[in-house]
Amino acid sequence: MLSLTQMCQLTGVSRRTLQGYNTMGLLKHRGTTPGGYWLYDESDMDRLQIIQLLRRFSFTRKDILSILPEQDLPLEDVLAGLRASLLERREQLDLLLNLLDPVRFQQIAVLPVSDAGASS
């Protein structure tokens, strides 16, 4: 088991960030020492790495909470679920982009043509 301090040192994530993840349910500590210090295990480290990756790709904490399942699933299951979620998002974004393309081309067609390059 790893203490909160060890988890911070190994991952480079601040204590405050881990406390925030705990509060919102993204990454809950496994238990506490007799002195009240939070404890994490290796699966928590895996989950934190996934959270950090998603944060780098601009996912909000709320987005990540909706994407990641409960904490105790095996890493392979978490990654398979994450992949399915991301594919679904990509389909939604592709649909939105396809809807926007005709609008962009209509706007370009309406723009006035400049005579700046025309010769007299």
Buried (B, 14 or more C-beta within 10 A) or exposed (E): BBBBEBBBEEBEBEEEBBEEBBEEEBBBBBEEEEEEEBBBEEBBBBBBEBBBEBBEEEBEBEBBBEBBEEBEBEEEEBEEBBEEBBEEEEEEEEEEEEEEEEEEEEEEEEEEEEEEEEEE
